[in-house]
Amino acid sequence: MALNLSQKQEVVAQLAEVAAKAHSLVAAEYAGTTVEQMTAMRKKARESGVYLRVVKNTLASRAVNGTEFECVKDALVGPLLYAFSTEEPGAAGRLIKDFAKTNDKLQAKVVSMGGKLMPGSDLDKLASLPTREEALSMLARVLAEPASMFARVIKAVADQQGGGEVAAEAAAETA
């Protein structure tokens, strides 16, 4: 179904709004993907905070103008599916990677993050980024380590000096 000018402008505006807020972009060839597979992918995309859309490359090119994804404009060739990560940087990569396992027709052609254009072969790098919960967990471990080290040092010094019980209680309180 062909879009009229106002519909095209609306698509570009909507895509530009998403691109301005997105963390990463994966453009993938989807030719040969069945309707059922696309429906399942769209459902999973909504659940994982990925904006998934099939649009003409000229419209996508206009939409990314002035965003960090402007670098992909010249690489948009052929029928492409656009996946923008709106919540977590690696979400679009994980989505495309997971669905490509069961559909060899789905192939990442362009990956972009932080204003950099990467080939589709870098999809694994994007997909391996930690989720928000994993990143927060890593941060918590890093922040907790100095306090536990401090408590162990106090306990070791106290044990050497013979005041182990009092120092152990103080170390437990600081940790």
mmCIF file of the C-alpha atoms, coordinates in Angstrom:
data_MODEL
# 
_entry.id   MODEL 
# 
loop_
_atom_site.group_PDB 
_atom_site.id 
_atom_site.type_symbol 
_atom_site.label_atom_id 
_atom_site.label_alt_id 
_atom_site.label_comp_id 
_atom_site.label_asym_id 
_atom_site.label_entity_id 
_atom_site.label_seq_id 
_atom_site.pdbx_PDB_ins_code 
_atom_site.Cartn_x 
_atom_site.Cartn_y 
_atom_site.Cartn_z 
_atom_site.occupancy 
_atom_site.B_iso_or_equiv 
_atom_site.pdbx_formal_charge 
_atom_site.auth_seq_id 
_atom_site.auth_comp_id 
_atom_site.auth_asym_id 
_atom_site.auth_atom_id 
_atom_site.pdbx_PDB_model_num 
ATOM 1   C CA . MET A 1 1   ? 0.000  0.000   0.000  1.00 0.00 ? 1   MET A CA 1 
ATOM 2   C CA . ALA A 1 2   ? 1.503  3.302   -1.081 1.00 0.00 ? 2   ALA A CA 1 
ATOM 3   C CA . LEU A 1 3   ? 1.610  6.138   1.414  1.00 0.00 ? 3   LEU A CA 1 
ATOM 4   C CA . ASN A 1 4   ? 0.604  9.667   0.534  1.00 0.00 ? 4   ASN A CA 1 
ATOM 5   C CA . LEU A 1 5   ? 2.821  12.625  1.420  1.00 0.00 ? 5   LEU A CA 1 
ATOM 6   C CA . SER A 1 6   ? 1.229  13.347  4.803  1.00 0.00 ? 6   SER A CA 1 
ATOM 7   C CA . GLN A 1 7   ? 1.462  9.683   5.825  1.00 0.00 ? 7   GLN A CA 1 
ATOM 8   C CA . LYS A 1 8   ? 5.141  9.627   4.833  1.00 0.00 ? 8   LYS A CA 1 
ATOM 9   C CA . GLN A 1 9   ? 5.766  12.778  6.871  1.00 0.00 ? 9   GLN A CA 1 
ATOM 10  C CA . GLU A 1 10  ? 4.045  11.177  9.840  1.00 0.00 ? 10  GLU A CA 1 
ATOM 11  C CA . VAL A 1 11  ? 6.182  8.011   9.538  1.00 0.00 ? 11  VAL A CA 1 
ATOM 12  C CA . VAL A 1 12  ? 9.376  10.093  9.298  1.00 0.00 ? 12  VAL A CA 1 
ATOM 13  C CA . ALA A 1 13  ? 8.373  12.204  12.327 1.00 0.00 ? 13  ALA A CA 1 
ATOM 14  C CA . GLN A 1 14  ? 7.547  9.131   14.404 1.00 0.00 ? 14  GLN A CA 1 
ATOM 15  C CA . LEU A 1 15  ? 10.760 7.351   13.431 1.00 0.00 ? 15  LEU A CA 1 
ATOM 16  C CA . ALA A 1 16  ? 12.820 10.504  14.062 1.00 0.00 ? 16  ALA A CA 1 
ATOM 17  C CA . GLU A 1 17  ? 11.354 10.794  17.553 1.00 0.00 ? 17  GLU A CA 1 
ATOM 18  C CA . VAL A 1 18  ? 12.303 7.183   18.324 1.00 0.00 ? 18  VAL A CA 1 
ATOM 19  C CA . ALA A 1 19  ? 15.772 7.580   16.794 1.00 0.00 ? 19  ALA A CA 1 
ATOM 20  C CA . ALA A 1 20  ? 16.461 10.690  18.873 1.00 0.00 ? 20  ALA A CA 1 
ATOM 21  C CA . LYS A 1 21  ? 15.893 8.737   22.105 1.00 0.00 ? 21  LYS A CA 1 
ATOM 22  C CA . ALA A 1 22  ? 17.208 5.311   21.092 1.00 0.00 ? 22  ALA A CA 1 
ATOM 23  C CA . HIS A 1 23  ? 20.434 3.765   22.393 1.00 0.00 ? 23  HIS A CA 1 
ATOM 24  C CA . SER A 1 24  ? 21.230 1.564   19.403 1.00 0.00 ? 24  SER A CA 1 
ATOM 25  C CA . LEU A 1 25  ? 20.001 0.537   15.966 1.00 0.00 ? 25  LEU A CA 1 
ATOM 26  C CA . VAL A 1 26  ? 20.076 -2.727  14.053 1.00 0.00 ? 26  VAL A CA 1 
ATOM 27  C CA . ALA A 1 27  ? 18.997 -2.775  10.406 1.00 0.00 ? 27  ALA A CA 1 
ATOM 28  C CA . ALA A 1 28  ? 18.418 -6.316  9.167  1.00 0.00 ? 28  ALA A CA 1 
ATOM 29  C CA . GLU A 1 29  ? 17.364 -7.963  5.935  1.00 0.00 ? 29  GLU A CA 1 
ATOM 30  C CA . TYR A 1 30  ? 14.112 -9.782  6.535  1.00 0.00 ? 30  TYR A CA 1 
ATOM 31  C CA . ALA A 1 31  ? 13.149 -11.097 3.065  1.00 0.00 ? 31  ALA A CA 1 
ATOM 32  C CA . GLY A 1 32  ? 11.740 -14.611 3.380  1.00 0.00 ? 32  GLY A CA 1 
ATOM 33  C CA . THR A 1 33  ? 10.538 -14.107 6.950  1.00 0.00 ? 33  THR A CA 1 
ATOM 34  C CA . THR A 1 34  ? 7.012  -15.437 7.436  1.00 0.00 ? 34  THR A CA 1 
ATOM 35  C CA . VAL A 1 35  ? 4.114  -13.433 8.839  1.00 0.00 ? 35  VAL A CA 1 
ATOM 36  C CA . GLU A 1 36  ? 4.076  -15.651 11.942 1.00 0.00 ? 36  GLU A CA 1 
ATOM 37  C CA . GLN A 1 37  ? 7.783  -15.028 12.529 1.00 0.00 ? 37  GLN A CA 1 
ATOM 38  C CA . MET A 1 38  ? 7.350  -11.263 12.109 1.00 0.00 ? 38  MET A CA 1 
ATOM 39  C CA . THR A 1 39  ? 4.376  -11.264 14.472 1.00 0.00 ? 39  THR A CA 1 
ATOM 40  C CA . ALA A 1 40  ? 6.363  -13.178 17.098 1.00 0.00 ? 40  ALA A CA 1 
ATOM 41  C CA . MET A 1 41  ? 9.317  -10.818 16.651 1.00 0.00 ? 41  MET A CA 1 
ATOM 42  C CA . ARG A 1 42  ? 7.096  -7.747  17.033 1.00 0.00 ? 42  ARG A CA 1 
ATOM 43  C CA . LYS A 1 43  ? 5.573  -9.162  20.220 1.00 0.00 ? 43  LYS A CA 1 
ATOM 44  C CA . LYS A 1 44  ? 9.010  -9.915  21.686 1.00 0.00 ? 44  LYS A CA 1 
ATOM 45  C CA . ALA A 1 45  ? 10.209 -6.435  20.625 1.00 0.00 ? 45  ALA A CA 1 
ATOM 46  C CA . ARG A 1 46  ? 7.379  -4.738  22.537 1.00 0.00 ? 46  ARG A CA 1 
ATOM 47  C CA . GLU A 1 47  ? 8.195  -6.812  25.634 1.00 0.00 ? 47  GLU A CA 1 
ATOM 48  C CA . SER A 1 48  ? 11.902 -5.959  25.501 1.00 0.00 ? 48  SER A CA 1 
ATOM 49  C CA . GLY A 1 49  ? 11.702 -2.218  24.764 1.00 0.00 ? 49  GLY A CA 1 
ATOM 50  C CA . VAL A 1 50  ? 12.624 -2.400  21.084 1.00 0.00 ? 50  VAL A CA 1 
ATOM 51  C CA . TYR A 1 51  ? 10.896 -0.276  18.451 1.00 0.00 ? 51  TYR A CA 1 
ATOM 52  C CA . LEU A 1 52  ? 10.602 -2.513  15.388 1.00 0.00 ? 52  LEU A CA 1 
ATOM 53  C CA . ARG A 1 53  ? 9.499  -1.113  12.033 1.00 0.00 ? 53  ARG A CA 1 
ATOM 54  C CA . VAL A 1 54  ? 9.722  -1.850  8.337  1.00 0.00 ? 54  VAL A CA 1 
ATOM 55  C CA . VAL A 1 55  ? 9.915  1.376   6.318  1.00 0.00 ? 55  VAL A CA 1 
ATOM 56  C CA . LYS A 1 56  ? 11.384 2.481   3.037  1.00 0.00 ? 56  LYS A CA 1 
ATOM 57  C CA . ASN A 1 57  ? 15.059 3.318   3.287  1.00 0.00 ? 57  ASN A CA 1 
ATOM 58  C CA . THR A 1 58  ? 14.493 6.872   2.009  1.00 0.00 ? 58  THR A CA 1 
ATOM 59  C CA . LEU A 1 59  ? 12.090 7.517   4.890  1.00 0.00 ? 59  LEU A CA 1 
ATOM 60  C CA . ALA A 1 60  ? 14.456 5.942   7.421  1.00 0.00 ? 60  ALA A CA 1 
ATOM 61  C CA . SER A 1 61  ? 17.308 8.009   6.020  1.00 0.00 ? 61  SER A CA 1 
ATOM 62  C CA . ARG A 1 62  ? 15.321 11.210  6.527  1.00 0.00 ? 62  ARG A CA 1 
ATOM 63  C CA . ALA A 1 63  ? 14.279 10.132  10.014 1.00 0.00 ? 63  ALA A CA 1 
ATOM 64  C CA . VAL A 1 64  ? 17.833 9.580   11.271 1.00 0.00 ? 64  VAL A CA 1 
ATOM 65  C CA . ASN A 1 65  ? 18.958 12.997  10.004 1.00 0.00 ? 65  ASN A CA 1 
ATOM 66  C CA . GLY A 1 66  ? 20.331 14.979  12.935 1.00 0.00 ? 66  GLY A CA 1 
ATOM 67  C CA . THR A 1 67  ? 20.542 11.966  15.271 1.00 0.00 ? 67  THR A CA 1 
ATOM 68  C CA . GLU A 1 68  ? 23.496 9.823   16.274 1.00 0.00 ? 68  GLU A CA 1 
ATOM 69  C CA . PHE A 1 69  ? 22.301 7.288   13.688 1.00 0.00 ? 69  PHE A CA 1 
ATOM 70  C CA . GLU A 1 70  ? 22.910 9.645   10.779 1.00 0.00 ? 70  GLU A CA 1 
ATOM 71  C CA . CYS A 1 71  ? 26.062 7.632   10.079 1.00 0.00 ? 71  CYS A CA 1 
ATOM 72  C CA . VAL A 1 72  ? 23.969 4.729   8.716  1.00 0.00 ? 72  VAL A CA 1 
ATOM 73  C CA . LYS A 1 73  ? 22.297 6.688   5.897  1.00 0.00 ? 73  LYS A CA 1 
ATOM 74  C CA . ASP A 1 74  ? 24.580 5.454   3.112  1.00 0.00 ? 74  ASP A CA 1 
ATOM 75  C CA . ALA A 1 75  ? 24.399 1.825   4.284  1.00 0.00 ? 75  ALA A CA 1 
ATOM 76  C CA . LEU A 1 76  ? 20.608 1.547   4.025  1.00 0.00 ? 76  LEU A CA 1 
ATOM 77  C CA . VAL A 1 77  ? 20.236 -0.626  0.943  1.00 0.00 ? 77  VAL A CA 1 
ATOM 78  C CA . GLY A 1 78  ? 17.636 -3.280  0.192  1.00 0.00 ? 78  GLY A CA 1 
ATOM 79  C CA . PRO A 1 79  ? 14.544 -4.276  2.145  1.00 0.00 ? 79  PRO A CA 1 
ATOM 80  C CA . LEU A 1 80  ? 15.389 -3.638  5.783  1.00 0.00 ? 80  LEU A CA 1 
ATOM 81  C CA . LEU A 1 81  ? 13.768 -4.041  9.165  1.00 0.00 ? 81  LEU A CA 1 
ATOM 82  C CA . TYR A 1 82  ? 14.755 -1.362  11.689 1.00 0.00 ? 82  TYR A CA 1 
ATOM 83  C CA . ALA A 1 83  ? 15.122 -2.246  15.374 1.00 0.00 ? 83  ALA A CA 1 
ATOM 84  C CA . PHE A 1 84  ? 15.791 0.647   17.767 1.00 0.00 ? 84  PHE A CA 1 
ATOM 85  C CA . SER A 1 85  ? 16.707 -0.129  21.394 1.00 0.00 ? 85  SER A CA 1 
ATOM 86  C CA . THR A 1 86  ? 14.716 2.330   23.468 1.00 0.00 ? 86  THR A CA 1 
ATOM 87  C CA . GLU A 1 87  ? 15.416 1.015   26.982 1.00 0.00 ? 87  GLU A CA 1 
ATOM 88  C CA . GLU A 1 88  ? 18.667 -1.008  26.958 1.00 0.00 ? 88  GLU A CA 1 
ATOM 89  C CA . PRO A 1 89  ? 21.463 -0.611  24.401 1.00 0.00 ? 89  PRO A CA 1 
ATOM 90  C CA . GLY A 1 90  ? 21.777 -4.335  23.678 1.00 0.00 ? 90  GLY A CA 1 
ATOM 91  C CA . ALA A 1 91  ? 18.071 -5.167  23.425 1.00 0.00 ? 91  ALA A CA 1 
ATOM 92  C CA . ALA A 1 92  ? 17.766 -4.771  19.639 1.00 0.00 ? 92  ALA A CA 1 
ATOM 93  C CA . GLY A 1 93  ? 20.897 -6.841  19.114 1.00 0.00 ? 93  GLY A CA 1 
ATOM 94  C CA . ARG A 1 94  ? 19.598 -9.637  21.337 1.00 0.00 ? 94  ARG A CA 1 
ATOM 95  C CA . LEU A 1 95  ? 16.210 -9.593  19.584 1.00 0.00 ? 95  LEU A CA 1 
ATOM 96  C CA . ILE A 1 96  ? 17.638 -9.896  16.071 1.00 0.00 ? 96  ILE A CA 1 
ATOM 97  C CA . LYS A 1 97  ? 20.254 -12.439 17.168 1.00 0.00 ? 97  LYS A CA 1 
ATOM 98  C CA . ASP A 1 98  ? 17.641 -14.649 18.866 1.00 0.00 ? 98  ASP A CA 1 
ATOM 99  C CA . PHE A 1 99  ? 15.286 -14.624 15.893 1.00 0.00 ? 99  PHE A CA 1 
ATOM 100 C CA . ALA A 1 100 ? 18.123 -15.164 13.402 1.00 0.00 ? 100 ALA A CA 1 
ATOM 101 C CA . LYS A 1 101 ? 18.878 -18.495 15.119 1.00 0.00 ? 101 LYS A CA 1 
ATOM 102 C CA . THR A 1 102 ? 15.608 -19.955 13.835 1.00 0.00 ? 102 THR A CA 1 
ATOM 103 C CA . ASN A 1 103 ? 15.388 -17.897 10.633 1.00 0.00 ? 103 ASN A CA 1 
ATOM 104 C CA . ASP A 1 104 ? 18.461 -17.881 8.415  1.00 0.00 ? 104 ASP A CA 1 
ATOM 105 C CA . LYS A 1 105 ? 16.804 -15.266 6.175  1.00 0.00 ? 105 LYS A CA 1 
ATOM 106 C CA . LEU A 1 106 ? 17.030 -12.649 8.947  1.00 0.00 ? 106 LEU A CA 1 
ATOM 107 C CA . GLN A 1 107 ? 20.509 -11.115 8.730  1.00 0.00 ? 107 GLN A CA 1 
ATOM 108 C CA . ALA A 1 108 ? 21.840 -7.993  10.394 1.00 0.00 ? 108 ALA A CA 1 
ATOM 109 C CA . LYS A 1 109 ? 23.335 -5.630  7.823  1.00 0.00 ? 109 LYS A CA 1 
ATOM 110 C CA . VAL A 1 110 ? 23.998 -2.511  9.871  1.00 0.00 ? 110 VAL A CA 1 
ATOM 111 C CA . VAL A 1 111 ? 24.605 -1.977  13.585 1.00 0.00 ? 111 VAL A CA 1 
ATOM 112 C CA . SER A 1 112 ? 24.965 1.483   15.105 1.00 0.00 ? 112 SER A CA 1 
ATOM 113 C CA . MET A 1 113 ? 25.577 2.746   18.599 1.00 0.00 ? 113 MET A CA 1 
ATOM 114 C CA . GLY A 1 114 ? 27.092 5.950   19.925 1.00 0.00 ? 114 GLY A CA 1 
ATOM 115 C CA . GLY A 1 115 ? 27.265 7.546   16.495 1.00 0.00 ? 115 GLY A CA 1 
ATOM 116 C CA . LYS A 1 116 ? 29.349 4.720   15.037 1.00 0.00 ? 116 LYS A CA 1 
ATOM 117 C CA . LEU A 1 117 ? 28.464 2.604   12.036 1.00 0.00 ? 117 LEU A CA 1 
ATOM 118 C CA . MET A 1 118 ? 29.395 -1.055  12.403 1.00 0.00 ? 118 MET A CA 1 
ATOM 119 C CA . PRO A 1 119 ? 28.891 -3.985  10.056 1.00 0.00 ? 119 PRO A CA 1 
ATOM 120 C CA . GLY A 1 120 ? 26.159 -6.524  10.726 1.00 0.00 ? 120 GLY A CA 1 
ATOM 121 C CA . SER A 1 121 ? 28.848 -8.968  11.856 1.00 0.00 ? 121 SER A CA 1 
ATOM 122 C CA . ASP A 1 122 ? 29.196 -6.845  15.024 1.00 0.00 ? 122 ASP A CA 1 
ATOM 123 C CA . LEU A 1 123 ? 25.694 -7.858  16.098 1.00 0.00 ? 123 LEU A CA 1 
ATOM 124 C CA . ASP A 1 124 ? 27.151 -10.246 18.694 1.00 0.00 ? 124 ASP A CA 1 
ATOM 125 C CA . LYS A 1 125 ? 29.032 -7.367  20.357 1.00 0.00 ? 125 LYS A CA 1 
ATOM 126 C CA . LEU A 1 126 ? 25.830 -5.371  20.708 1.00 0.00 ? 126 LEU A CA 1 
ATOM 127 C CA . ALA A 1 127 ? 23.813 -8.392  21.830 1.00 0.00 ? 127 ALA A CA 1 
ATOM 128 C CA . SER A 1 128 ? 26.378 -9.216  24.540 1.00 0.00 ? 128 SER A CA 1 
ATOM 129 C CA . LEU A 1 129 ? 25.955 -5.875  26.320 1.00 0.00 ? 129 LEU A CA 1 
ATOM 130 C CA . PRO A 1 130 ? 24.556 -6.396  29.819 1.00 0.00 ? 130 PRO A CA 1 
ATOM 131 C CA . THR A 1 131 ? 20.927 -5.694  30.606 1.00 0.00 ? 131 THR A CA 1 
ATOM 132 C CA . ARG A 1 132 ? 20.111 -2.872  33.003 1.00 0.00 ? 132 ARG A CA 1 
ATOM 133 C CA . GLU A 1 133 ? 19.736 -5.309  35.905 1.00 0.00 ? 133 GLU A CA 1 
ATOM 134 C CA . GLU A 1 134 ? 23.047 -7.015  35.094 1.00 0.00 ? 134 GLU A CA 1 
ATOM 135 C CA . ALA A 1 135 ? 24.833 -3.650  34.894 1.00 0.00 ? 135 ALA A CA 1 
ATOM 136 C CA . LEU A 1 136 ? 23.374 -2.523  38.229 1.00 0.00 ? 136 LEU A CA 1 
ATOM 137 C CA . SER A 1 137 ? 24.396 -5.812  39.807 1.00 0.00 ? 137 SER A CA 1 
ATOM 138 C CA . MET A 1 138 ? 27.967 -5.377  38.541 1.00 0.00 ? 138 MET A CA 1 
ATOM 139 C CA . LEU A 1 139 ? 28.047 -1.829  39.896 1.00 0.00 ? 139 LEU A CA 1 
ATOM 140 C CA . ALA A 1 140 ? 26.770 -2.966  43.291 1.00 0.00 ? 140 ALA A CA 1 
ATOM 141 C CA . ARG A 1 141 ? 29.511 -5.609  43.495 1.00 0.00 ? 141 ARG A CA 1 
ATOM 142 C CA . VAL A 1 142 ? 32.172 -3.045  42.601 1.00 0.00 ? 142 VAL A CA 1 
ATOM 143 C CA . LEU A 1 143 ? 30.885 -0.586  45.199 1.00 0.00 ? 143 LEU A CA 1 
ATOM 144 C CA . ALA A 1 144 ? 30.593 -3.238  47.920 1.00 0.00 ? 144 ALA A CA 1 
ATOM 145 C CA . GLU A 1 145 ? 34.133 -4.570  47.449 1.00 0.00 ? 145 GLU A CA 1 
ATOM 146 C CA . PRO A 1 146 ? 36.033 -1.697  49.196 1.00 0.00 ? 146 PRO A CA 1 
ATOM 147 C CA . ALA A 1 147 ? 33.795 -1.912  52.284 1.00 0.00 ? 147 ALA A CA 1 
ATOM 148 C CA . SER A 1 148 ? 34.285 -5.662  52.628 1.00 0.00 ? 148 SER A CA 1 
ATOM 149 C CA . MET A 1 149 ? 38.048 -5.284  52.100 1.00 0.00 ? 149 MET A CA 1 
ATOM 150 C CA . PHE A 1 150 ? 38.140 -2.610  54.810 1.00 0.00 ? 150 PHE A CA 1 
ATOM 151 C CA . ALA A 1 151 ? 36.242 -4.881  57.212 1.00 0.00 ? 151 ALA A CA 1 
ATOM 152 C CA . ARG A 1 152 ? 38.669 -7.776  56.539 1.00 0.00 ? 152 ARG A CA 1 
ATOM 153 C CA . VAL A 1 153 ? 41.681 -5.513  57.165 1.00 0.00 ? 153 VAL A CA 1 
ATOM 154 C CA . ILE A 1 154 ? 40.250 -4.291  60.476 1.00 0.00 ? 154 ILE A CA 1 
ATOM 155 C CA . LYS A 1 155 ? 39.529 -7.859  61.539 1.00 0.00 ? 155 LYS A CA 1 
ATOM 156 C CA . ALA A 1 156 ? 43.038 -9.017  60.575 1.00 0.00 ? 156 ALA A CA 1 
ATOM 157 C CA . VAL A 1 157 ? 44.691 -6.156  62.493 1.00 0.00 ? 157 VAL A CA 1 
ATOM 158 C CA . ALA A 1 158 ? 42.491 -6.808  65.510 1.00 0.00 ? 158 ALA A CA 1 
ATOM 159 C CA . ASP A 1 159 ? 43.300 -10.530 65.430 1.00 0.00 ? 159 ASP A CA 1 
ATOM 160 C CA . GLN A 1 160 ? 47.001 -9.730  65.366 1.00 0.00 ? 160 GLN A CA 1 
ATOM 161 C CA . GLN A 1 161 ? 46.673 -7.389  68.346 1.00 0.00 ? 161 GLN A CA 1 
ATOM 162 C CA . GLY A 1 162 ? 44.512 -9.745  70.363 1.00 0.00 ? 162 GLY A CA 1 
ATOM 163 C CA . GLY A 1 163 ? 41.294 -7.703  70.400 1.00 0.00 ? 163 GLY A CA 1 
ATOM 164 C CA . GLY A 1 164 ? 39.556 -9.902  67.857 1.00 0.00 ? 164 GLY A CA 1 
ATOM 165 C CA . GLU A 1 165 ? 36.046 -9.903  69.325 1.00 0.00 ? 165 GLU A CA 1 
ATOM 166 C CA . VAL A 1 166 ? 35.627 -6.125  69.650 1.00 0.00 ? 166 VAL A CA 1 
ATOM 167 C CA . ALA A 1 167 ? 37.223 -5.431  66.269 1.00 0.00 ? 167 ALA A CA 1 
ATOM 168 C CA . ALA A 1 168 ? 35.192 -8.154  64.580 1.00 0.00 ? 168 ALA A CA 1 
ATOM 169 C CA . GLU A 1 169 ? 31.999 -6.515  65.848 1.00 0.00 ? 169 GLU A CA 1 
ATOM 170 C CA . ALA A 1 170 ? 33.190 -3.110  64.571 1.00 0.00 ? 170 ALA A CA 1 
ATOM 171 C CA . ALA A 1 171 ? 34.126 -4.621  61.204 1.00 0.00 ? 171 ALA A CA 1 
ATOM 172 C CA . ALA A 1 172 ? 30.728 -6.306  60.912 1.00 0.00 ? 172 ALA A CA 1 
ATOM 173 C CA . GLU A 1 173 ? 29.015 -2.991  61.609 1.00 0.00 ? 173 GLU A CA 1 
ATOM 174 C CA . THR A 1 174 ? 30.973 -1.174  58.861 1.00 0.00 ? 174 THR A CA 1 
ATOM 175 C CA . ALA A 1 175 ? 30.303 -3.874  56.265 1.00 0.00 ? 175 ALA A CA 1 
# 
